[in-house]
Amino acid sequence: MRKIREILANRGVKFIVSIFDDAFSEDIHYSKGMILIFYKYFLEWICEDKRIGLIIKPKRPGIQNKLQEIKSLFNKACYTGRCVVLDDPAGRLPSDAAYSSDIAVGIGISSAVSEVIVAGCKGIYCDLTNYHKHPFYQFGYGRIIFNNIEELIETLKRYAEGDFCTKEIGDFSNWRNLIDPFCDGLSHRRIGGYFHSLLKVLDGGGTREEAIRYSNTLYAERWGNDKIINMNSYSHCRNKSRLKSVMIN
């Protein structure tokens, strides 16, 4: 994937942004209008500034055709040679895009951005759902989370220009443990162990609730009680973006 950076650099690109969208519908927290606004600002930016490159990892393939309202803008951006839309998005990791960019931006409390932050990349949450109760707002507004895309783009422009005042933009180094409290690269072992304990109870004839309680108890004993989140406390939330902040480690 780093070849993409080399290709864009050979085309005069000095600063690369990778962006991540999400599924959208009028019935869920990401509407089509939000996705259109999200793309529009980034596509216009690279069309206006020849030094900017864009790597897009959509949630689903064929995003250009799903956003007919800005398809011509999409085509114009791609025609510059500085806009790359990754193919087979479902088969790619977010880091495939982020490792070739200077900073990653995702819509909402993006799990893709959380992944690339854990991987050591810079990332920003573009929260167009305005979920101000999220803890990131308490310490990171204007640095790691924005709810105004115009403000976000202007900040990124200053960051791309090397503005010293924006050096902390997307920098999660002091708060990475909020996303991954372990930071040891062993999440596969923890997830595997959890599923193993679930299956042990289910195969023995236990109920789903019994399997979850048993698995939670074992997990808490080994990794800490603070690593278990009671999802029932989230069931009353109409804004489902809050659930995006919960990651299994």
Sequence and secondary structure as in RCSB ss.txt:
>XXXX:A:sequence
MRKIREILANRGVKFIVSIFDDAFSEDIHYSKGMILIFYKYFLEWICEDKRIGLIIKPKRPGIQNKLQEIKSLFN
KACYTGRCVVLDDPAGRLPSDAAYSSDIAVGIGISSAVSEVIVAGCKGIYCDLTNYHKHPFYQFGYGRIIFNNIE
ELIETLKRYAEGDFCTKEIGDFSNWRNLIDPFCDGLSHRRIGGYFHSLLKVLDGGGTREEAIRYSNTLYAERWGN
DKIINMNSYSHCRNKSRLKSVMIN
>XXXX:A:secstr
 HHHHHHHHHTT  EEEEEE     TTSSS HHHHHHHHHHHHHHHHH TTEEEEEE SSS HHHH GGGHHHHH
HHHHTT EEE SSGGGS HHHHHTTSSEEEEESS HHHHHHHHTT  EEEE TT  TTSTHHHHHBTTTEES HH
HHHHHHHHHHTT GGGTTTT  TTTGGGT SS SS HHHHHHHHHHHHHHHHHTT  HHHHHHHHHHHHHHHH G
GG   GGGGTT S GGGGGG    
